[in-house]
């Protein structure tokens, strides 16, 4: 049984704007799923770190 799909949609992140847009997309996933109202409310997200809250792990900012 296969869990992940075979498709690969790799995108080279060579501009800060691209990195920011992908991070925003990832941080918004728990909101889109209906688990939280704001990205920084999700305990397991680095959105907490980027919003000034303490996260579960230390984040190295790019």
C-alpha positions in Angstrom: 0.0 0.0 0.0 1.3 3.4 -0.9 0.8 6.4 1.4 2.4 9.2 -0.6 1.8 10.0 -4.3 4.6 9.7 -6.9 4.2 13.2 -8.2 7.0 15.6 -7.4 6.4 19.3 -7.6 9.8 20.6 -6.4 10.2 24.3 -6.6 13.6 26.1 -6.2 13.2 28.8 -3.6 15.7 31.4 -4.8 14.0 34.6 -3.8 12.9 35.7 -0.3 9.4 36.3 -1.6 9.1 32.7 -2.7 10.2 31.4 0.7 7.7 33.7 2.5 4.8 32.6 0.3 5.6 28.9 0.8 6.0 29.4 4.6 2.6 31.2 4.7 1.0 28.4 2.8 2.4 25.8 5.2 1.5 27.9 8.3 -2.1 28.3 7.0 -2.7 24.5 6.6 -4.1 24.1 10.2 -6.4 27.1 9.6 -7.7 25.6 6.3 -8.2 22.3 8.1 -10.4 24.0 10.7 -8.1 23.1 13.6 -7.4 26.7 14.7 -8.5 30.2 13.8 -5.0 31.7 13.5 -1.7 29.9 12.4 0.1 30.8 15.6 -2.5 28.9 17.6 -1.4 25.6 16.3 1.1 24.2 18.9 3.2 22.2 16.4 3.8 25.1 13.9 6.7 27.4 13.5 4.2 30.1 12.9 4.3 30.5 16.7 8.0 31.4 16.5 7.5 33.9 13.7 4.7 35.6 15.5 6.8 36.1 18.7 5.4 33.3 20.7 7.4 30.3 22.1 7.3 27.3 19.9 8.1 23.7 20.8 11.5 23.9 19.0 14.0 26.6 18.3 13.7 28.1 14.8 16.7 29.5 12.9 15.3 32.4 11.0 16.5 32.7 7.4 
